[in-house]
């Protein structure tokens, strides 16, 4: 999906001839996993787990 590649939402909406609201309602719930992953990477506990599994 182009949104994952960093393409702005208005650009995707214009190029697919759909509304921003439609895209947000149908595709943003799937991005929750990505957001959780990004947020977890900044947590010290997560970074400690990464270090301990790489040994």
N, C-alpha and C positions, 0 to 999 in steps of 0.2 A: 504494500500500500504506500502511496506517495507520501502520506502524512508521516509514516515511519522514517522516510528518507529526509524529512525536514522541509517538505514543500508546505508553504502556508495554506491554511484551510480555505481562505477566499480564492486562492489560485486553483486548488483542487475543485472547489464548487463551480467556479466559472468554466473550467475545462471539461467538466462532466455534465454540465447543464443541469445541476441540481442545487438545492439550497444548503447553506451552512447548517441550518437546523436539522435537516434530514441526515446529513453526514454525522452530526453530533449525536443524534438519537440512535442511529444504527451502527456506528463504528466506534464511538468513543468507549463504550463499555468494554470492548475487547482490548483497549489500551490500558486498562486498569492494571493488568499484570506487568506491563512495561513500567508503569509509574511506580509500582511497588518495588520492583527490582532496582530501579534507579535510586529510590529513597533508601532502600536497605543498604545499598553500597556505602552510604555515608555514615552508617551506624558503626560505632567501634566494635560491638559484638560480632557483627558480620565480617568485618575486616580481620578480627582475631580468628574466626573460623576459617577464613580463607588461608591465613598463614599456617594454621595448624594442619590443614589438609594437604598442603603442598610439601610437607616434610616427609 
